Amino acid sequence: MSDESTHEKALGGKLLASVSRSFHLTLKALPKIVREPISLAYLLARTADTIADTVAVPADTRLHCLARFRDLILGPPSEDEERSLAILLQGRFCPHQTDEAEARLMAHFRDAIAWLRTATPSQLTAIRGVLSHIIRGQVLDIQRFPDTSPLRALRTADELDDYTWLVAGCVGEFWTRLCLADLPSAFCDGTDTGDLVQSGIRYGKGLQLINILRDLPRDLAAGRCYLPESEIKSTGRSLVEVRLSPRVLDPLRAAWLVKCEEHLAAGFRYLQSIADAKLRYATALPLFIGARTAALLRGAAWEALAAGIKIPRLEVAKILADTAIACRQPAKMHRLYQRLASKE
């Protein structure tokens, strides 16, 4: 007999898999008690992300819809507002989705909100908290990068650090606090809660830095540069030069990859604190895939980066199998992480 709720069966199957790619495997591996709220939060975050990223829709409209979406999540139920926003998303956003999965996500907007209404009070508070941060990050993204020309960049390293917290670091905290509340025996005895939360935050930031560094060519083409302008200027370069010759960013790419790997190392320490077998495996998957991706980024010339850095499907399958075995023994887990992190 399935342990999935009606809502999870309807939204957590093919739809979740189609919009979450490899992370779907992580979600399915989670213990049931935390799987549903984390899967739901992911679907809602992806819905907000699709709203924010539909650049064919004017920025003002996207900001307006994000504000209404946030209010629906944070506020009391409003059937009229749900219906009104659903009509707007169907009419203005669905036609512009080139990915069928994203269009289906928009079409199931009200189903995801209905699922949210079934959450327990503590889960609802946690989901509202993390979605509030994520949507704030998406709003800042639209405000900072309203169009493709001229090239714009985040101003400082602090802005980049704050951005990685808003869109990913907060997920590490959400995940951790939810597990501490609903799976109190999930972590090893004597684990310091404060250190655990901070490691979870750094783990999330590390995964987001991978996305930023991997997507750098595509973002530059769209007029976005997440590497700080203050650091670009400190190398004697300008945004005009970056636009003309993106390779001038190579020293900054390398420096931020080091920061990324430091965050992932904190993620491994987080992994070592987990006692629950299912939670350990689910936590290890994105970390080990992230470590391998970071290794590929480390040796990538700009041409390879522009062509797209991606782990081959067969190698992903091997990482999944190796992770399942390694997570049974701490020593094997450490060796696998070291091998993936150092592999060229």
C-alpha positions as CSV (number, residue, x, y, z in Angstrom):
1,M,0.0,0.0,0.0
2,S,1.3,3.5,-0.9
3,D,2.1,5.8,2.0
4,E,1.4,8.9,-0.2
5,S,-1.5,11.3,0.4
6,T,-4.0,12.1,-2.3
7,H,-2.3,15.4,-3.0
8,E,1.2,13.8,-3.2
9,K,-0.1,11.2,-5.6
10,A,-1.6,13.8,-7.8
11,L,1.3,16.3,-7.8
12,G,4.3,14.4,-6.4
13,G,4.5,11.8,-9.2
14,K,5.2,12.7,-12.8
15,L,4.7,16.4,-12.4
16,L,7.3,16.6,-9.6
17,A,9.7,14.4,-11.5
18,S,9.3,16.5,-14.7
19,V,10.2,19.8,-13.0
20,S,12.8,18.6,-10.4
21,R,14.9,16.3,-12.6
22,S,17.5,14.5,-10.5
23,F,16.3,16.2,-7.3
24,H,13.1,14.1,-7.6
25,L,15.2,11.1,-6.6
26,T,16.2,13.0,-3.4
27,L,12.6,13.8,-2.6
28,K,11.4,10.3,-3.1
29,A,14.2,8.9,-0.8
30,L,13.1,11.1,2.1
31,P,11.2,9.6,5.1
32,K,7.4,10.1,4.6
33,I,7.0,12.5,7.5
34,V,9.3,15.1,5.9
35,R,8.9,14.1,2.2
36,E,5.5,15.7,1.8
37,P,6.2,19.2,3.2
38,I,9.6,19.3,1.4
39,S,8.1,18.2,-1.9
40,L,5.3,20.7,-1.5
41,A,7.6,23.5,-0.7
42,Y,9.7,22.5,-3.8
43,L,6.7,22.6,-6.1
44,L,5.6,26.0,-4.8
45,A,9.1,27.4,-5.2
46,R,9.3,26.1,-8.7
47,T,5.9,27.7,-9.5
48,A,7.3,31.1,-8.2
49,D,10.5,30.5,-10.2
50,T,8.5,29.9,-13.4
51,I,6.6,33.1,-12.8
52,A,9.9,35.0,-12.2
53,D,11.6,33.5,-15.2
54,T,8.9,34.0,-17.9
55,V,10.8,36.9,-19.5
56,A,8.2,37.2,-22.3
57,V,5.9,38.7,-19.6
58,P,6.7,42.3,-18.6
59,A,8.7,42.6,-15.4
60,D,6.0,44.6,-13.7
61,T,3.4,41.9,-14.3
62,R,5.8,39.2,-13.0
63,L,6.4,41.2,-9.8
64,H,2.7,41.8,-9.4
65,C,2.0,38.0,-9.7
66,L,4.8,37.1,-7.4
67,A,3.4,39.5,-4.7
68,R,-0.1,37.9,-5.1
69,F,1.4,34.4,-5.0
70,R,3.3,35.3,-1.8
71,D,0.2,36.7,-0.2
72,L,-1.8,33.6,-1.0
73,I,0.9,31.5,0.7
74,L,1.3,33.7,3.7
75,G,-2.3,34.8,4.2
76,P,-5.6,33.2,5.0
77,P,-7.3,31.2,2.2
78,S,-9.1,33.3,-0.5
79,E,-10.9,31.2,-3.1
80,D,-11.6,34.3,-5.2
81,E,-8.0,35.4,-5.2
82,E,-6.8,31.8,-6.0
83,R,-9.2,31.7,-9.0
84,S,-8.2,35.2,-10.2
85,L,-4.5,34.5,-10.1
86,A,-5.0,31.0,-11.7
87,I,-6.8,32.7,-14.7
88,L,-3.9,35.2,-15.0
89,L,-1.2,32.5,-14.9
90,Q,-3.1,30.4,-17.5
91,G,-3.7,33.4,-19.8
92,R,-0.4,35.3,-19.5
93,F,2.2,32.7,-18.5
94,C,1.3,29.3,-19.8
95,P,1.4,30.3,-23.5
96,H,5.1,31.4,-23.1
97,Q,6.4,28.1,-21.6
98,T,8.7,26.3,-23.9
99,D,8.9,23.4,-21.4
100,E,5.7,21.4,-21.2
101,A,6.4,20.6,-17.6
102,E,6.5,24.3,-16.6
103,A,3.2,24.8,-18.4
104,R,1.6,21.9,-16.4
105,L,3.0,23.4,-13.2
106,M,1.2,26.6,-14.0
107,A,-2.0,24.7,-14.8
108,H,-1.8,22.9,-11.4
109,F,-1.3,26.1,-9.4
110,R,-4.5,25.8,-7.4
111,D,-3.9,22.1,-6.7
112,A,-0.6,23.1,-5.1
113,I,-2.3,25.7,-3.0
114,A,-4.9,23.2,-1.9
115,W,-2.1,20.8,-0.9
116,L,-0.6,23.6,1.2
117,R,-3.9,24.0,3.1
118,T,-3.5,20.4,4.4
119,A,-0.1,21.0,6.1
120,T,0.1,20.8,9.8
121,P,0.6,24.2,11.7
122,S,4.3,23.6,12.2
123,Q,4.8,22.5,8.6
124,L,2.8,25.5,7.3
125,T,4.9,27.9,9.3
126,A,8.1,26.3,7.9
127,I,6.9,26.3,4.3
128,R,5.7,29.9,4.6
129,G,9.1,31.0,6.0
130,V,11.2,29.4,3.3
131,L,8.9,30.5,0.4
132,S,9.0,34.1,1.7
133,H,12.8,34.1,1.5
134,I,12.8,32.5,-2.0
135,I,10.3,34.8,-3.4
136,R,12.2,37.8,-2.0
137,G,15.3,36.5,-3.9
138,Q,13.3,36.2,-7.1
139,V,11.9,39.7,-6.7
140,L,15.4,41.1,-6.3
141,D,16.5,39.2,-9.4
142,I,13.8,40.9,-11.5
143,Q,14.5,44.3,-10.1
144,R,18.3,44.0,-10.6
145,F,18.1,42.5,-14.1
146,P,15.0,43.9,-15.7
147,D,16.2,43.4,-19.3
148,T,19.1,42.0,-21.3
149,S,21.0,45.2,-22.1
150,P,23.2,46.7,-20.8
151,L,25.0,44.0,-18.8
152,R,24.3,44.4,-15.0
153,A,26.1,42.7,-12.1
154,L,25.6,42.3,-8.4
155,R,27.5,45.0,-6.6
156,T,29.4,43.2,-3.9
157,A,30.4,39.8,-2.5
158,D,27.9,40.5,0.3
159,E,25.1,40.8,-2.2
160,L,26.0,37.5,-3.8
161,D,26.2,35.8,-0.4
162,D,22.8,37.2,0.5
163,Y,21.3,36.1,-2.8
164,T,22.6,32.5,-2.3
165,W,21.1,32.6,1.2
166,L,17.7,33.8,-0.1
167,V,17.3,31.3,-2.9
168,A,19.1,28.2,-1.5
169,G,20.8,28.7,1.9
170,C,17.3,29.2,3.5
171,V,16.3,25.8,2.1
172,G,19.1,24.2,4.0
173,E,17.8,25.8,7.2
174,F,14.2,24.9,6.3
175,W,15.1,21.3,5.7
176,T,17.1,21.1,8.9
177,R,14.6,22.6,11.2
178,L,11.8,20.5,9.7
179,C,13.8,17.3,10.3
180,L,14.7,18.4,13.8
181,A,11.0,18.9,14.6
182,D,9.5,15.9,12.9
183,L,12.4,13.4,13.0
184,P,14.1,14.2,16.3
185,S,16.2,11.0,16.2
186,A,17.4,11.7,12.6
187,F,20.7,13.3,13.8
188,C,23.6,11.8,15.8
189,D,23.5,12.2,19.6
190,G,25.5,15.3,20.7
191,T,25.1,17.2,17.4
192,D,25.0,20.9,18.0
193,T,21.8,22.3,16.5
194,G,23.3,25.7,15.8
195,D,26.3,24.2,13.9
196,L,23.9,21.9,12.1
197,V,21.7,24.7,10.9
198,Q,24.8,26.7,9.7
199,S,26.2,23.8,7.9
200,G,22.8,23.2,6.2
201,I,22.8,26.9,5.1
202,R,26.3,26.6,3.7
203,Y,25.3,23.4,1.9
204,G,22.5,25.2,0.2
205,K,24.7,28.1,-0.7
206,G,27.3,25.8,-2.2
207,L,24.7,24.2,-4.5
208,Q,23.5,27.6,-5.7
209,L,27.1,28.7,-6.4
210,I,27.4,25.7,-8.7
211,N,24.3,26.8,-10.6
212,I,25.7,30.4,-10.9
213,L,29.2,29.3,-12.1
214,R,27.8,26.6,-14.4
215,D,25.2,29.0,-16.0
216,L,27.6,32.0,-16.3
217,P,27.6,32.1,-20.1
218,R,23.9,31.9,-20.4
219,D,23.4,34.5,-17.7
220,L,25.8,36.9,-19.4
221,A,23.9,36.5,-22.6
222,A,20.7,37.5,-20.8
223,G,22.4,40.6,-19.3
224,R,23.0,39.1,-15.8
225,C,26.3,38.7,-14.0
226,Y,26.1,37.3,-10.4
227,L,29.9,37.7,-9.9
228,P,30.3,41.1,-8.0
229,E,31.1,44.2,-10.0
230,S,33.4,45.4,-7.2
231,E,35.6,42.3,-7.7
232,I,35.5,42.7,-11.5
233,K,36.7,46.3,-11.1
234,S,39.4,45.2,-8.7
235,T,41.0,43.2,-11.5
236,G,41.1,46.3,-13.7
237,R,38.2,45.2,-15.8
238,S,34.8,46.6,-16.6
239,L,31.4,45.2,-17.4
240,V,31.8,46.4,-21.0
241,E,35.0,44.3,-21.2
242,V,33.1,41.3,-19.7
243,R,30.5,41.6,-22.3
244,L,33.1,41.7,-25.1
245,S,35.3,39.0,-23.7
246,P,33.8,36.9,-20.9
247,R,37.1,35.0,-20.4
248,V,38.3,38.0,-18.3
249,L,36.1,36.5,-15.5
250,D,38.2,33.3,-15.3
251,P,40.1,34.5,-12.1
252,L,36.9,35.3,-10.4
253,R,35.3,32.1,-11.5
254,A,38.2,30.2,-9.9
255,A,38.0,32.2,-6.7
256,W,34.2,31.6,-6.3
257,L,34.6,28.0,-7.1
258,V,36.9,27.7,-4.1
259,K,34.2,29.3,-1.9
260,C,31.7,26.9,-3.4
261,E,33.8,23.9,-2.5
262,E,34.2,25.2,1.0
263,H,30.5,25.4,1.3
264,L,30.1,21.8,0.0
265,A,32.7,20.6,2.5
266,A,30.4,22.1,5.2
267,G,27.6,20.1,3.5
268,F,29.6,16.9,3.9
269,R,30.1,17.7,7.7
270,Y,26.3,18.1,7.8
271,L,25.9,14.7,6.1
272,Q,28.2,13.1,8.7
273,S,25.8,14.3,11.5
274,I,22.8,12.3,10.1
275,A,21.8,9.1,11.8
276,D,18.7,8.2,9.9
277,A,19.6,6.0,6.9
278,K,16.9,7.4,4.5
279,L,17.6,11.0,5.3
280,R,21.4,10.4,5.0
281,Y,21.0,8.9,1.5
282,A,18.6,11.7,0.4
283,T,21.0,14.4,1.7
284,A,24.0,12.8,0.1
285,L,22.6,12.6,-3.5
286,P,22.7,16.3,-4.3
287,L,25.9,16.8,-2.4
288,F,27.8,14.1,-4.3
289,I,26.4,15.2,-7.7
290,G,27.3,18.7,-6.7
291,A,30.8,17.7,-5.8
292,R,31.3,16.0,-9.2
293,T,29.9,19.1,-11.0
294,A,32.3,21.3,-9.1
295,A,35.2,19.1,-10.2
296,L,34.1,19.5,-13.8
297,L,33.8,23.2,-13.4
298,R,37.3,23.4,-11.9
299,G,38.9,22.1,-15.1
300,A,36.6,23.7,-17.6
301,A,37.8,26.2,-20.2
302,W,35.4,28.9,-21.2
303,E,34.5,27.1,-24.4
304,A,33.4,24.0,-22.4
305,L,31.5,26.2,-20.0
306,A,29.7,27.9,-22.9
307,A,28.9,24.5,-24.4
308,G,27.3,23.4,-21.1
309,I,28.7,21.4,-18.2
310,K,26.7,18.3,-17.5
311,I,27.4,15.0,-15.8
312,P,26.6,12.2,-18.4
313,R,23.4,10.2,-17.5
314,L,25.3,6.9,-17.0
315,E,27.7,8.6,-14.6
316,V,24.8,10.0,-12.7
317,A,23.4,6.5,-12.4
318,K,26.7,5.2,-11.1
319,I,26.9,8.0,-8.5
320,L,23.4,7.1,-7.3
321,A,24.4,3.4,-7.0
322,D,27.7,4.2,-5.3
323,T,26.0,6.6,-2.9
324,A,23.5,3.9,-1.8
325,I,26.4,1.6,-0.9
326,A,28.7,4.3,0.6
327,C,26.1,5.7,2.9
328,R,26.1,2.5,4.9
329,Q,29.6,3.2,6.2
330,P,31.2,6.6,7.2
331,A,34.6,5.6,5.8
332,K,33.2,4.7,2.4
333,M,31.0,7.8,2.3
334,H,34.1,9.9,2.9
335,R,36.1,8.2,0.2
336,L,33.4,8.6,-2.4
337,Y,33.0,12.3,-1.6
338,Q,36.8,12.8,-1.9
339,R,36.9,10.9,-5.2
340,L,34.0,12.8,-6.7
341,A,35.3,16.2,-5.5
342,S,38.8,15.6,-6.8
343,K,38.0,13.8,-10.1
344,E,38.8,15.7,-13.3
